[in-house]
Amino acid sequence: MNERPQPHRLKLLVSGAAFVILCLGLTLLLLPNPWAIVAGVALGAAGGAGAYGLMHGRELSLQQRATEVRSEQQELQKQLGSLDQTIRGRSQQLPPSTQGQLRMMVVGLEEIVERWSSLDRVPEHQEGVRRTVERQLPQTLEVFLQLPDAEKPQHASEFKSQVSLLAEAVAKTRDRVVRQDLHALRTNRWLLEESLTDTDEKRFRDQGL
């Protein structure tokens, strides 16, 4: 009950302060002109209304972004849940050394998604995470899992290499996000670069798959 009035009270205080400052300032500046008070009130009212409007607009913008963040988080979490089911359900078809890496990758991505709003200042990394969840990791799994079982051992080495690259990129990004080290994210683009490069799919296809 007490949380909602706070932003409204703050907006009223700021707009009131703007009114008083502008009104007094112009009135004192124009005195002894008989229209000084009228001009001061008019300017103060305009300034107060403008300050209120700006703060209200900012509040609406923040609320809209919070809604977008929740929606993005839910969609990414849903896709990560699907990936986790695939990894666990088809673990017998995956090289043993990659199973733990893949599960830890999903956990790391989940932790990044939980802190999604903290990446607002590095939107290119948000896009990198999104591409990893929606495209890169699912494609890497799909290409390998679609191979006939008899051919999987032949291509296991390449698959393990690609999983290791992605796992390392996710781990580094996750560590920086948890520590809120945005400078390191800006200067080191591990996950972003991996998500932009379909090397796993390209190499499998180069081998006629």
C-alpha positions in Angstrom: 0.0 0.0 0.0 2.9 2.4 0.7 5.1 1.5 -2.2 2.9 3.0 -5.0 2.6 6.6 -3.7 6.4 7.0 -3.5 7.1 7.8 -7.2 4.1 10.0 -7.4 5.1 11.9 -4.3 8.6 12.4 -5.7 7.3 13.7 -9.0 5.1 16.2 -7.1 8.1 17.3 -5.0 10.3 17.8 -8.0 7.7 19.6 -10.0 6.8 21.8 -7.0 10.5 22.7 -6.5 10.7 23.6 -10.2 7.6 25.8 -9.9 9.0 27.6 -6.9 12.5 28.1 -8.3 11.3 29.4 -11.7 8.5 31.5 -10.3 10.6 33.2 -7.7 13.5 33.6 -10.1 11.5 35.3 -12.8 9.5 37.4 -10.3 12.6 38.8 -8.6 14.2 39.4 -12.0 11.2 41.4 -13.3 10.4 43.4 -10.2 9.1 46.1 -9.9 7.3 45.4 -13.1 3.6 44.9 -12.2 3.4 41.8 -14.4 6.3 40.2 -12.6 4.2 37.9 -10.4 2.0 36.8 -13.3 5.0 36.0 -15.5 6.7 34.2 -12.6 3.6 32.0 -11.9 3.2 31.2 -15.6 6.8 30.2 -16.0 6.8 28.2 -12.8 3.7 26.4 -13.8 5.2 25.5 -17.2 8.4 24.4 -15.6 6.6 22.3 -12.9 4.4 20.6 -15.5 7.4 19.9 -17.7 9.4 18.4 -14.8 6.4 16.2 -13.9 5.9 15.1 -17.5 9.6 14.2 -17.9 9.6 12.1 -14.7 6.4 10.4 -15.6 7.7 9.6 -19.1 10.9 8.2 -17.6 8.9 6.1 -15.2 6.7 4.7 -18.0 9.9 3.9 -20.0 11.4 2.0 -17.1 8.2 0.0 -16.6 8.1 -0.9 -20.3 11.7 -2.0 -20.2 11.1 -4.1 -17.1 8.2 -5.8 -18.9 10.4 -6.4 -21.9 13.2 -7.9 -19.7 10.7 -10.3 -18.0 9.4 -11.4 -21.4 12.9 -11.9 -22.8 13.9 -13.8 -19.7 10.9 -16.1 -19.9 11.5 -16.9 -23.5 15.2 -17.6 -23.1 14.5 -19.7 -19.9 12.0 -21.7 -21.9 14.5 -22.4 -24.6 17.2 -23.3 -22.1 14.8 -25.7 -20.4 14.2 -27.4 -23.8 18.0 -27.6 -24.4 18.5 -29.1 -21.0 15.9 -31.8 -21.7 17.6 -32.6 -25.0 21.0 -32.9 -23.4 19.7 -35.1 -20.6 17.3 -37.1 -22.7 19.9 -37.9 -25.4 23.0 -38.1 -23.3 23.8 -41.6 -24.5 24.3 -40.2 -28.0 26.7 -37.6 -26.9 30.5 -38.0 -26.2 30.9 -38.5 -22.4 33.3 -35.6 -22.1 30.8 -33.1 -23.5 27.8 -34.1 -21.3 29.1 -32.2 -18.2 30.2 -29.2 -20.4 26.9 -28.9 -22.0 24.9 -29.1 -18.7 27.3 -26.5 -17.2 26.8 -24.3 -20.2 23.1 -24.4 -19.8 23.5 -23.5 -16.1 25.9 -20.6 -16.9 23.5 -19.3 -19.5 20.6 -19.5 -17.0 22.6 -17.4 -14.5 23.3 -14.8 -17.3 19.6 -14.7 -18.2 18.7 -14.2 -14.5 20.8 -11.0 -14.6 19.5 -10.0 -18.0 18.8 -6.3 -17.2 22.5 -5.9 -16.1 23.5 -6.4 -19.7 21.3 -3.4 -20.9 24.5 -1.3 -21.1 26.2 -3.9 -23.3 23.4 -4.8 -25.8 25.8 -6.5 -28.2 26.4 -9.1 -25.5 22.7 -9.5 -24.9 22.4 -10.3 -28.6 25.4 -12.7 -28.4 23.7 -14.6 -25.5 20.4 -14.6 -27.4 22.0 -16.1 -30.5 23.8 -18.7 -28.5 20.6 -19.8 -26.8 18.4 -19.6 -29.8 20.7 -20.7 -32.6 24.3 -21.6 -31.9 24.0 -24.2 -29.2 20.8 -25.8 -30.6 22.4 -26.1 -34.1 25.6 -27.5 -32.6 23.6 -30.2 -30.9 21.3 -30.8 -33.8 24.0 -31.3 -36.4 25.8 -33.9 -34.3 22.6 -35.7 -33.0 21.3 -36.1 -36.5 24.3 -38.1 -37.6 23.9 -41.9 -37.8 25.2 -43.5 -34.7 27.8 -45.3 -36.7 29.2 -42.0 -37.9 29.2 -40.1 -34.6 32.6 -41.4 -33.4 34.2 -40.2 -36.6 33.0 -36.6 -35.9 33.2 -36.6 -32.1 36.5 -34.8 -32.0 35.1 -31.8 -34.0 32.0 -31.7 -31.9 34.0 -31.8 -28.7 36.1 -28.9 -30.0 33.1 -26.8 -30.7 31.5 -27.5 -27.4 34.7 -26.6 -25.6 34.9 -23.3 -27.4 31.3 -22.4 -26.6 31.6 -23.6 -23.0 34.7 -21.4 -22.4 33.0 -18.4 -23.9 29.8 -18.9 -21.8 31.9 -19.4 -18.6 33.9 -16.3 -19.1 30.8 -14.2 -19.9 28.9 -15.7 -16.9 31.8 -14.8 -14.6 31.9 -11.2 -15.8 28.1 -10.8 -15.6 28.0 -12.1 -12.0 30.8 -9.7 -11.1 29.1 -6.9 -13.1 32.4 -6.3 -14.8 31.0 -4.5 -17.8 34.4 -3.1 -18.8 35.7 -6.7 -19.3 32.6 -7.6 -21.3 33.2 -4.6 -23.6 36.9 -5.4 -24.2 36.5 -9.2 -24.4 33.9 -10.4 -26.8 34.2 -14.2 -26.3 30.6 -15.2 -26.5 29.6 -12.6 -29.0 32.3 -13.8 -31.4 31.4 -17.4 -30.9 27.7 -16.8 -31.4 28.4 -15.0 -34.7 30.4 -17.8 -36.1 28.7 -21.0 -37.3 32.0 -22.9 -37.5 30.5 -26.1 -36.1 27.8 -26.3 -38.7 30.1 -25.1 -41.5 32.8 -27.7 -40.7 30.3 -30.5 -40.4 28.9 -29.5 -43.8 32.4 -29.2 -45.3 32.7 -32.9 -44.5 29.6 -33.6 -46.5 27.1 -33.8 -43.7 
